[in-house]
Amino acid sequence: MLRLGAVLMVLCSALMRFVPAAAAESFYDNRQVTIVVGYGPGGAYDLYARMLARHMGKYISGKPNFTVQNMPGAGSLRAANYLYSSAPADGATFGIFARNMPLLSILGVNPAVKFDAHKFTWIGSASNYQEDAYLFFVRPDVPIRSVADLQRRDTPALPVGGTAQGASGNDVPILLRDVLGLNMRLVPGYPDAGALYLAMERGEIDGRATDMSGVMSGRPQWLDPQNGMRVVLQFGRATRHPNFPDVPTARELAPDAAARAIIEAAEMPYLMSRPFAAPPRVPSDRAAILRTAFLSALSDTALQAEAEKMGLGLTPVSGENISELLDSMLQIPQQARDYLRVLMKESQ
């Protein structure tokens, strides 16, 4: 009887573990899963989400149907707030927003931020920026050939386009202006990447900072060494990208240790460059299914082929590692933290 009792206890324990797992898997049977994108169609964030939507369902029992919902606004702050406060927390909705949104939350400078970055259910990031670079472009008809040209004060400030507070396209130009002394002025308010591409091509603005991967997929002609836009600086990297061995990084150009510390702090979000998160309080078993399917989809050979064709780098980061990175952001030195607070207030 004692042996029988022990066997029954083992069986019951196994059954208790199996039933929740089975229930979580069955939740996705014939389910529609929505990926919310904090930007309009056509930009790199949108492309990553749509690529994931085409493949992630293969790795979830029940083969749910994935759809993408674009929710542009305030540099993706609208989408981040929605995911945190309003989206269903059942495991059928998650999304992608600007890499800087978590830092915006940690610094606490914008009352419009309605989320605590640590409380999101982090699914993972499609890129840690190892294969990417944040490039500062100028129009080829502008007499700017190098960072030294941008540091001159005997010419008008270069008009540089941006979107909204917390977005890299706003924050990086201001940081480069302040820390490296670049002579430029921000022209904010463009709704998304597509609008900024057109603004550059029409001559409304003369400069723009954006991801290499986004340009490769959205405007590959910009990278033509003969007839494209001119790249004068790269950000978000400790070393120069192999595609741009002659273009300096912001870290290289830092005039002193304090400036370098500010640049390194601002570059931390690039380690979770394409972050996907679900609302807080998603059931843990469903969150585990999404995290596993996310990493499996990014290892899918068909998805990798699509990414290579579009020029989208894939260096996945797990949801657990994103949580660790957020903890690291809490350790940003005080001087750098103070500067970033001022920066994000100005970029608004």
JOGI-V669530 format. One line per field, one symbol per residue. ss: DSSP state (@ for helix, = for strand, . for the rest). phi: phi as a letter, one per 40 degrees, with the letter a starting at -180 (. if undefined). A space follows every 50 residues. Layout:
ss->???
phi->???
This chain:
ss->.@@@@@@@@@@@@@@@@@@@@@@@@@@....======......@@@@@@@ @@@@@@@@@.....======...@@@@@@@@@@@@.......====.... @@@@@@@.........@@@.=====........=====........@@@@ .......====......@@@@@@@@@@@@@...====.....@@@@@@@@ @@....=====@@@@@@@.@@@@......======......@@@....=@ @@@...@@@@@@@@@@@@@@@@..====.....@@@@@@@@@@@@@@@.. @@@@@@@@@@......==@@@@@@@@@@@....@@@@@@@@@@@@@@.
phi->.cccccccccccccccccccccccccdccfccbbbcbcbcchccdccccc ccccbcccbbdgfccbbbbcbcifggcdccccccbbcdcbgbbaabaddc ddcdcccgbbcccbbbdccccccibcabgcbbacbbbbcccccbbacdcc ccbcbccccbcabadgcdccccdccccccbgccabcbchccaccccdccc ccgcbbaabacdccccccadccccccbccccbabbgbcbccdcbcbbccc cccdcacccccccccccdcccbcbcbabccgcdccccccccccdcccccc ccccccccccgccbbcbcccccdccccccccddcccccccccdccccc
